[in-house]
């Protein structure tokens, strides 16, 4: 049953919180966390949070039914927003435009949280100039089963590479499984140029620790920790500092001092613990605006890499093809005219009409494990499958397990596939019934030639990174 609304005064504005007792994190340690708890949290951390998102066009990651419910990203200003909410006109890679909300003060953060917004996902630009980023972003995203110690080590290497090019990195936990490192830059370059700089720096990190880090865009080629250079492309965002992530303990993306990174444990930073941390140690990210660097040295690095044969790298699938960009297709799906073996179409799971690659041929021994409403359910299915096949699991490398975020009707769902290339052929299991068999299109009648089962749904635009999470 809904509870009576409460009104908070924030920065001279009245913020109305409807249904304040609604549970947002039912399994949080201690008592469940309510909607009112979330709004009060954002008010309490507002000064520190605004360092990362002030005056920035923002995508709202909303969970109106709580963290365990379905979330969605809202880029345009919601209908019914108060007239005082500021906006900026932005353009997407498709050429479309939208009025996007801009976070300017504590009242804006509080208003957003009343919509069930856990995360603030700001663009790396200010509202006064939406075409020239003033922030370079590194998203360190570990492959499944990679220990967090690797992420911490890659973060320290990233720090060194940035400093060698005159840039100051500011680290923070992602609030999930990775670390973000942001660096302020002068707003003198376009999104394309800033992405090029990020790619060059990421490749330099990869060169120094090639066994641990990768810039390979396609998941089937990755290992270790992925350095997501594409988070610097237009319309790509990550959760900003002090955002609450949709995990059961209400974990927070928390800025760190560099001497904290080698031993940091992300689970220590939650909606309940971070306000006390701010009061006791302050905000380690507070000084980022004092260190706006330039990219000339990084462009020299990029030019040197190009001379050595490292050209353009793939963009996300929904972007226009860039000049010099390599073939935008997963390696296992590319046509290789010189190869006599054209591969085959892997069989679908029993009861399904589409297999691990849809109608596409592949020479990789792929099988599909799960189609699930949530990533947690999909991974639980993977663990059950591994338990049934103990002879297989020891042979799997992290890159052999592909966890894909897929587009559904209005939200994403999760697919897990396994590449058996490292498993002895005699020990490779056949395609079995899916461990989790979720159908996001259940109840919809499709024309026979348009059923989503005829080919696999498209990956989410955010596939490949940890964000905008």
Backbone torsions as a table, in degrees:
resi	resn	phi	psi	omega
1	UNK	NA	134.7	-179.8
2	UNK	-66.4	145.1	177.8
3	UNK	-103.1	161.4	-176.9
4	UNK	-62.1	142.5	-179.5
5	UNK	-66.0	152.0	174.0
6	UNK	-120.7	151.5	179.5
7	UNK	-119.8	128.0	177.2
8	UNK	-110.8	143.1	173.6
9	UNK	-95.9	119.4	-176.4
10	UNK	-129.9	113.1	178.1
11	UNK	58.6	34.7	179.3
12	UNK	82.5	6.2	178.1
13	UNK	-119.7	149.3	178.5
14	UNK	-91.8	124.3	-179.9
15	UNK	-110.5	113.7	-177.7
16	UNK	-91.3	124.6	-178.9
17	UNK	-108.9	104.2	177.4
18	UNK	-80.8	147.4	179.5
19	UNK	47.9	56.5	-172.8
20	UNK	-64.0	-24.3	-177.8
21	UNK	-86.9	3.2	179.8
22	UNK	-60.5	133.0	-175.8
23	UNK	-80.5	125.6	178.2
24	UNK	-104.1	-33.9	178.3
25	UNK	-130.0	86.2	-174.9
26	UNK	-67.7	-25.6	-174.6
27	UNK	-106.2	16.9	178.7
28	UNK	-64.2	143.4	176.6
29	UNK	-53.7	137.2	-174.6
30	UNK	82.1	-137.6	-179.4
31	UNK	-82.2	154.4	173.8
32	UNK	-58.8	152.7	-180.0
33	UNK	-100.0	129.3	-176.0
34	UNK	-98.8	172.8	175.9
35	UNK	-60.0	-42.4	179.1
36	UNK	-64.4	-36.8	175.8
37	UNK	-59.4	-42.1	-179.2
38	UNK	-64.4	-46.1	-179.5
39	UNK	-62.4	-44.5	179.0
40	UNK	-63.5	-35.9	177.2
41	UNK	-59.9	-48.8	-177.5
42	UNK	-63.5	-35.1	176.8
43	UNK	-65.5	-40.9	-176.1
44	UNK	-68.6	-37.1	-176.9
45	UNK	-97.2	8.4	-169.7
46	UNK	-55.6	-45.9	-176.3
47	UNK	-59.2	-43.0	178.4
48	UNK	-72.2	-41.0	-178.3
49	UNK	-63.2	-35.1	-177.8
50	UNK	-67.4	-18.9	175.0
51	UNK	-58.6	-35.5	-177.8
52	UNK	-92.1	-16.4	-173.6
53	UNK	-133.8	0.2	-176.5
54	UNK	-60.6	133.1	176.8
55	UNK	63.0	24.8	-178.8
56	UNK	-111.9	134.3	170.7
57	UNK	-57.3	137.6	-167.7
58	UNK	-133.7	135.2	168.1
59	UNK	-90.0	128.9	179.9
60	UNK	-93.1	123.4	176.0
61	UNK	-96.0	101.4	-168.8
62	UNK	-102.4	140.7	175.8
63	UNK	-131.7	75.7	-174.1
64	UNK	-62.9	-21.2	178.0
65	UNK	-103.9	18.0	179.8
66	UNK	94.6	169.5	-173.8
67	UNK	-63.0	-26.4	-179.6
68	UNK	-83.4	-9.9	-179.4
69	UNK	-89.1	-173.2	-179.8
70	UNK	-77.2	132.1	175.9
71	UNK	-104.7	162.5	175.4
72	UNK	-151.6	155.6	179.4
73	UNK	-97.0	128.6	178.8
74	UNK	-116.1	115.2	-177.8
75	UNK	-93.7	-34.9	-177.7
76	UNK	-87.9	154.5	178.0
77	UNK	-58.2	124.5	-178.4
78	UNK	-65.1	148.0	174.3
79	UNK	-63.1	143.3	179.2
80	UNK	84.1	5.5	178.4
81	UNK	-64.7	146.6	177.9
82	UNK	-58.0	148.9	-177.2
83	UNK	-64.1	-19.1	-178.0
84	UNK	-84.3	-7.3	178.8
85	UNK	-68.2	123.9	-178.1
86	UNK	-81.5	154.3	-178.0
87	UNK	-138.4	167.5	172.8
88	UNK	-140.5	143.1	177.4
89	UNK	-85.5	119.0	-179.2
90	UNK	-120.5	160.8	176.6
91	UNK	-121.5	140.3	-179.0
92	UNK	-93.3	166.9	177.8
93	UNK	-56.9	-26.8	179.6
94	UNK	-72.4	-14.0	-176.1
95	UNK	98.8	-13.6	176.9
96	UNK	-71.1	159.0	179.9
97	UNK	-125.0	164.9	178.9
98	UNK	-159.3	150.0	169.6
99	UNK	-85.6	115.4	-175.4
100	UNK	-108.5	138.5	178.2
101	UNK	-62.9	146.1	-179.2
102	UNK	-120.1	126.7	179.2
103	UNK	-82.1	116.1	-176.8
104	UNK	-117.4	-22.9	-177.6
105	UNK	-159.0	-177.6	-177.2
106	UNK	-62.1	-34.3	-179.6
107	UNK	-64.2	-36.3	177.5
108	UNK	-64.7	-41.8	178.8
109	UNK	-65.1	-41.8	179.1
110	UNK	-64.7	-43.5	177.4
111	UNK	-58.4	-46.3	-179.4
112	UNK	-60.1	-40.1	-178.2
113	UNK	-68.2	-26.1	176.8
114	UNK	-68.5	-16.0	176.8
115	UNK	-88.7	6.7	-176.1
116	UNK	82.2	19.9	179.8
117	UNK	-81.2	112.2	176.9
118	UNK	-85.5	-40.0	-173.6
119	UNK	-114.2	141.3	168.4
120	UNK	-100.4	124.2	-178.6
121	UNK	-119.1	82.3	-174.1
122	UNK	-82.7	150.0	168.8
123	UNK	-68.9	156.8	179.8
124	UNK	-85.1	35.7	-179.7
125	UNK	-133.2	163.0	173.4
126	UNK	-97.2	156.2	-175.4
127	UNK	-64.0	-22.6	179.3
128	UNK	-76.2	-17.6	179.3
129	UNK	-152.0	92.7	-171.5
130	UNK	-88.3	5.5	-178.3
131	UNK	-111.6	-2.4	-177.9
132	UNK	-130.1	102.8	-177.7
133	UNK	-61.0	146.8	173.1
134	UNK	-116.2	17.2	179.7
135	UNK	-144.5	132.2	173.2
136	UNK	-101.4	131.7	-171.6
137	UNK	-122.4	135.8	173.2
138	UNK	-117.8	125.5	177.7
139	UNK	-113.0	107.8	-178.7
140	UNK	-92.8	107.6	-169.1
141	UNK	-118.5	107.3	-177.3
142	UNK	-75.7	145.6	172.2
143	UNK	-68.4	160.9	178.7
144	UNK	-54.9	138.9	176.3
145	UNK	75.2	2.2	174.4
146	UNK	-79.1	129.2	-178.1
147	UNK	-68.1	151.1	-178.9
148	UNK	-64.8	-22.8	176.7
149	UNK	-56.7	-35.1	178.4
150	UNK	-65.4	-40.8	179.9
151	UNK	-61.6	-43.6	179.3
152	UNK	-61.7	-41.3	-179.6
153	UNK	-66.7	-41.6	178.5
154	UNK	-64.4	-35.9	177.5
155	UNK	-60.3	-41.0	-179.5
156	UNK	-68.4	-36.3	175.5
157	UNK	-65.9	-39.9	177.1
158	UNK	-59.5	-41.7	177.2
159	UNK	-57.0	-47.1	-178.0
160	UNK	-63.3	-43.6	-178.4
161	UNK	-64.1	-42.9	178.2
162	UNK	-60.7	-46.3	-177.4
163	UNK	-62.6	-36.1	179.4
164	UNK	-65.6	-18.1	178.2
165	UNK	-111.3	21.4	173.1
166	UNK	76.5	18.6	-178.9
167	UNK	-112.4	147.1	-179.1
168	UNK	-109.7	117.4	-179.8
169	UNK	-89.4	142.7	176.1
170	UNK	-121.1	112.3	-175.4
171	UNK	-88.1	155.2	170.5
172	UNK	-154.4	152.1	172.5
173	UNK	-67.0	148.0	176.9
174	UNK	-76.5	-18.7	-174.7
175	UNK	91.3	-6.8	174.7
176	UNK	-123.1	-108.5	-173.0
177	UNK	-112.6	2.9	-174.4
178	UNK	-125.3	-169.2	175.3
179	UNK	-133.3	140.2	173.3
180	UNK	-105.7	141.6	172.4
181	UNK	-127.3	119.3	-179.5
182	UNK	-111.6	146.5	176.0
183	UNK	-135.1	129.8	175.6
184	UNK	-71.7	141.1	175.3
185	UNK	-134.8	160.6	174.6
186	UNK	-69.6	141.9	-177.9
187	UNK	-79.8	60.3	-175.6
188	UNK	-107.9	-0.9	-172.8
189	UNK	-131.3	157.8	-179.9
190	UNK	-79.8	171.0	175.2
191	UNK	-57.5	-42.1	-178.7
192	UNK	-61.6	-42.1	-179.5
193	UNK	-69.5	-40.2	179.6
194	UNK	-66.8	-39.9	176.5
195	UNK	-62.2	-40.4	177.6
196	UNK	-59.7	-41.7	178.0
197	UNK	-64.6	-43.3	179.5
198	UNK	-62.0	-39.5	178.2
199	UNK	-62.9	-42.5	-179.7
200	UNK	-63.2	-44.7	179.3
201	UNK	-65.6	-40.8	179.0
202	UNK	-63.1	-40.5	178.0
203	UNK	-64.6	-33.0	177.3
204	UNK	-68.7	-39.8	174.7
205	UNK	-61.1	-45.2	179.3
206	UNK	-59.3	-40.3	-179.5
207	UNK	-61.9	-35.5	-176.3
208	UNK	-78.3	-31.8	179.6
209	UNK	-133.6	64.4	-172.4
210	UNK	-64.1	-24.3	179.6
211	UNK	-77.9	-14.0	-176.3
212	UNK	-114.8	-26.8	-172.5
213	UNK	-120.9	151.4	179.0
214	UNK	-146.2	147.9	170.9
215	UNK	-112.2	12.2	179.9
216	UNK	-65.5	125.3	-176.3
217	UNK	-73.9	-39.4	-175.6
218	UNK	-79.9	129.8	-173.0
219	UNK	-58.9	-34.7	-177.2
220	UNK	-69.0	-12.8	178.7
221	UNK	-101.0	-7.6	-172.5
222	UNK	-82.4	161.8	170.5
223	UNK	-151.9	163.3	174.0
224	UNK	60.3	-127.9	-176.8
225	UNK	-109.2	124.2	-179.6
226	UNK	-85.8	128.9	176.3
227	UNK	-96.2	101.1	-169.8
228	UNK	-82.8	86.9	179.0
229	UNK	-64.8	-26.0	-176.9
230	UNK	-72.3	-7.5	174.0
231	UNK	-67.2	-6.8	177.2
232	UNK	-99.1	2.9	176.4
233	UNK	-78.4	159.1	179.5
234	UNK	-57.9	136.6	177.3
235	UNK	72.3	13.1	171.9
236	UNK	-104.0	133.5	-176.7
237	UNK	-135.7	160.9	172.3
238	UNK	-128.7	159.7	178.4
239	UNK	-63.4	131.8	-177.3
240	UNK	-82.1	172.9	-178.0
241	UNK	-56.6	135.2	177.2
242	UNK	74.4	11.1	171.3
243	UNK	-68.8	145.4	177.1
244	UNK	-93.8	131.4	-177.2
245	UNK	-95.8	151.4	-176.9
246	UNK	-80.0	61.2	173.9
247	UNK	-120.6	158.8	-165.4
248	UNK	-63.1	-25.7	-179.4
249	UNK	-93.2	10.6	178.9
250	UNK	56.4	49.8	-178.2
251	UNK	-69.7	150.8	-173.0
252	UNK	-119.8	139.4	172.0
253	UNK	-74.3	109.2	-164.1
254	UNK	-119.0	123.8	175.7
255	UNK	-60.8	146.5	-176.0
256	UNK	-129.1	154.0	163.2
257	UNK	-81.7	151.2	-176.2
258	UNK	-62.0	-30.6	179.4
259	UNK	-74.0	-8.5	174.5
260	UNK	-86.0	-24.1	-170.9
261	UNK	-59.8	-45.3	-174.6
262	UNK	-59.1	-21.5	-178.1
263	UNK	-126.4	12.5	-174.4
264	UNK	-65.8	143.3	175.1
265	UNK	-122.5	106.8	-171.8
266	UNK	-58.8	-28.6	-176.6
267	UNK	-67.9	-10.4	178.2
268	UNK	-75.5	-16.9	-173.1
269	UNK	-106.2	106.8	-178.5
270	UNK	-131.8	173.9	178.1
271	UNK	-54.9	-31.2	-177.5
272	UNK	-87.1	-25.7	-175.5
273	UNK	-98.0	-26.3	-173.9
274	UNK	-65.5	-40.5	177.6
275	UNK	-57.3	-40.5	176.7
276	UNK	-64.6	-38.3	177.9
277	UNK	-61.6	-43.3	178.6
278	UNK	-61.4	-40.7	-180.0
279	UNK	-67.3	-32.7	-174.7
280	UNK	-90.3	-40.3	-175.6
281	UNK	-116.9	-6.7	-177.8
282	UNK	79.3	-168.3	-177.0
283	UNK	-104.8	109.0	-179.9
284	UNK	-63.4	-16.4	179.6
285	UNK	-94.8	5.8	-171.4
286	UNK	-62.1	-27.8	-173.6
287	UNK	-93.6	10.4	-173.1
288	UNK	-61.3	-34.4	-178.0
289	UNK	-69.4	-13.0	-179.7
290	UNK	-86.4	2.6	-172.2
291	UNK	-131.8	51.5	178.6
292	UNK	-77.2	114.7	-176.3
293	UNK	-101.3	179.9	178.5
294	UNK	-114.3	167.5	-174.4
295	UNK	-115.3	6.8	-177.1
296	UNK	-56.3	-44.5	-179.7
297	UNK	-64.2	-35.1	-179.5
298	UNK	-70.1	-36.8	178.3
299	UNK	-66.3	-32.7	174.7
300	UNK	-64.3	-40.5	176.0
301	UNK	-61.5	-42.5	179.7
302	UNK	-62.2	-42.8	179.3
303	UNK	-64.1	-39.0	177.7
304	UNK	-64.3	-41.4	178.2
305	UNK	-63.7	-39.0	178.4
306	UNK	-63.0	-40.7	178.0
307	UNK	-63.7	-27.5	179.6
308	UNK	-87.1	2.9	175.3
309	UNK	102.7	3.6	178.5
310	UNK	-97.3	96.3	-177.8
311	UNK	-93.7	-146.7	-179.5
312	UNK	-63.2	154.1	177.5
313	UNK	-119.9	160.3	-175.6
314	UNK	-61.2	143.6	168.8
315	UNK	-88.6	168.6	171.8
316	UNK	-60.9	158.7	-170.1
317	UNK	-63.5	-25.6	-175.6
318	UNK	-91.2	5.8	179.8
319	UNK	-89.9	150.3	172.5
320	UNK	-60.4	148.5	-179.5
321	UNK	-64.2	130.7	-179.0
322	UNK	-90.6	154.7	177.6
323	UNK	-62.9	128.8	178.7
324	UNK	81.5	-0.1	-178.6
325	UNK	-70.6	137.3	178.2
326	UNK	-68.4	174.3	179.8
327	UNK	-53.1	127.2	-177.5
328	UNK	-93.5	75.6	178.0
329	UNK	-155.7	143.8	178.0
330	UNK	-57.9	141.3	-177.4
331	UNK	-52.1	-38.3	-178.1
332	UNK	-70.9	-12.5	-178.3
333	UNK	-105.6	-3.5	-176.3
334	UNK	-76.3	145.8	175.6
335	UNK	-81.8	125.9	179.3
336	UNK	-117.4	96.4	-172.6
337	UNK	-65.6	-27.1	-177.7
338	UNK	-81.3	-12.6	-176.5
339	UNK	-89.4	125.1	-179.7
340	UNK	-69.1	-27.3	-179.1
341	UNK	-89.9	109.0	-178.8
342	UNK	-87.1	1.5	179.6
343	UNK	76.1	-166.5	-178.4
344	UNK	-149.6	169.2	177.5
345	UNK	-90.4	116.6	180.0
346	UNK	-60.3	144.4	-178.7
347	UNK	-69.7	150.3	177.3
348	UNK	-76.9	162.6	173.5
349	UNK	-65.6	152.5	177.9
350	UNK	-52.6	131.1	179.7
351	UNK	88.4	-5.6	179.3
352	UNK	-109.9	155.8	177.4
353	UNK	-104.6	-8.1	-179.7
354	UNK	-124.0	134.2	-179.5
355	UNK	-99.2	-160.5	-175.5
356	UNK	-60.7	-25.8	-179.6
357	UNK	-123.2	15.6	-177.3
358	UNK	64.8	-124.3	179.1
359	UNK	-96.6	6.1	-174.5
360	UNK	-85.5	145.4	176.0
361	UNK	-82.5	153.3	174.4
362	UNK	-153.9	150.8	174.2
363	UNK	-96.3	-2.4	178.2
364	UNK	-84.4	139.0	176.9
365	UNK	-79.8	83.8	-175.9
366	UNK	-98.9	141.6	169.3
367	UNK	-132.7	156.1	-178.6
368	UNK	-103.3	135.8	-175.9
369	UNK	-105.2	-43.9	-172.0
370	UNK	-154.0	147.1	165.0
371	UNK	-126.4	112.9	-169.7
372	UNK	-131.4	155.0	178.9
373	UNK	-68.0	-33.0	-179.3
374	UNK	-128.9	157.6	177.7
375	UNK	-63.7	-36.3	179.8
376	UNK	-60.6	-46.1	-179.9
377	UNK	-64.0	-38.8	179.8
378	UNK	-64.2	-43.5	-178.7
379	UNK	-69.7	-32.2	174.2
380	UNK	-63.3	-39.8	175.9
381	UNK	-63.0	-39.4	177.3
382	UNK	-60.5	-42.9	179.9
383	UNK	-64.3	-37.4	177.0
384	UNK	-64.8	-40.3	179.0
385	UNK	-63.9	-42.8	178.3
386	UNK	-61.7	-39.4	-179.6
387	UNK	-64.6	-32.1	178.6
388	UNK	-78.1	-18.6	-178.0
389	UNK	-126.6	65.8	-177.1
390	UNK	-63.7	-20.3	179.0
391	UNK	-77.4	-14.5	-176.5
392	UNK	-95.8	-46.1	-170.9
393	UNK	-51.1	-42.1	-177.9
394	UNK	-62.9	-20.4	-177.7
395	UNK	-87.5	-12.1	-174.1
396	UNK	-79.0	127.4	171.4
397	UNK	-85.8	158.6	179.5
398	UNK	-53.0	-38.1	-178.2
399	UNK	-72.7	-12.4	179.8
400	UNK	-77.5	-16.1	179.0
401	UNK	-102.9	112.8	-174.9
402	UNK	-106.4	112.5	179.4
403	UNK	-105.3	109.8	-173.0
404	UNK	-111.8	134.4	171.8
405	UNK	-88.2	122.3	-172.4
406	UNK	-114.9	151.2	177.8
407	UNK	-78.0	130.7	170.7
408	UNK	-108.3	-152.6	-179.5
409	UNK	-69.2	-48.7	-179.7
410	UNK	-135.6	-9.4	179.1
411	UNK	-135.4	173.5	177.3
412	UNK	-93.0	159.0	172.2
413	UNK	-132.6	175.4	-171.0
414	UNK	-121.3	132.9	174.5
415	UNK	-117.1	139.6	174.7
416	UNK	-121.3	128.6	173.9
417	UNK	-123.3	157.0	179.6
418	UNK	-128.1	132.1	174.8
419	UNK	-96.1	118.7	-175.4
420	UNK	-92.1	19.8	-174.1
421	UNK	-59.7	-30.9	-177.8
422	UNK	-93.6	2.0	179.3
423	UNK	-94.4	131.1	176.9
424	UNK	-51.2	137.8	-172.3
425	UNK	-55.3	-36.6	-178.4
426	UNK	-68.1	-20.4	-176.9
427	UNK	-100.9	2.0	-176.6
428	UNK	-76.9	121.0	178.0
429	UNK	-72.5	153.5	175.7
430	UNK	-75.6	166.5	173.7
431	UNK	-64.4	124.9	-178.8
432	UNK	-112.8	175.5	173.5
433	UNK	-58.8	144.4	-177.9
434	UNK	-62.4	138.8	177.0
435	UNK	-64.7	-37.8	174.2
436	UNK	-130.4	126.5	-174.1
437	UNK	-122.9	83.7	-179.8
438	UNK	-99.3	133.9	179.3
439	UNK	-118.0	103.2	-177.7
440	UNK	-67.8	-12.9	-178.5
441	UNK	-105.7	15.4	-179.7
442	UNK	-59.2	133.4	179.2
443	UNK	92.8	-8.5	178.8
444	UNK	-97.3	133.1	176.4
445	UNK	-94.6	121.5	-177.7
446	UNK	-108.5	147.1	165.9
447	UNK	-57.9	146.9	-171.1
448	UNK	-54.3	-37.5	-175.9
449	UNK	-89.8	6.3	-179.4
450	UNK	-120.6	5.3	-179.3
451	UNK	-60.9	136.1	179.1
452	UNK	-62.9	-15.2	178.8
453	UNK	-75.1	-11.2	-179.2
454	UNK	-75.5	-19.5	175.2
455	UNK	-158.0	155.3	-176.0
456	UNK	-66.8	141.8	177.6
457	UNK	-58.9	157.5	-179.1
458	UNK	-70.4	146.6	174.1
459	UNK	-63.7	156.0	174.6
460	UNK	-63.5	150.3	175.2
461	UNK	-58.1	-19.5	-176.7
462	UNK	-96.8	6.2	179.2
463	UNK	-60.9	134.7	177.5
464	UNK	111.4	-20.2	179.0
465	UNK	-123.0	-178.0	-178.5
466	UNK	-96.2	2.8	-169.9
467	UNK	-136.6	176.9	25.4
468	UNK	-81.8	52.6	178.6
469	UNK	-104.3	NA	NA
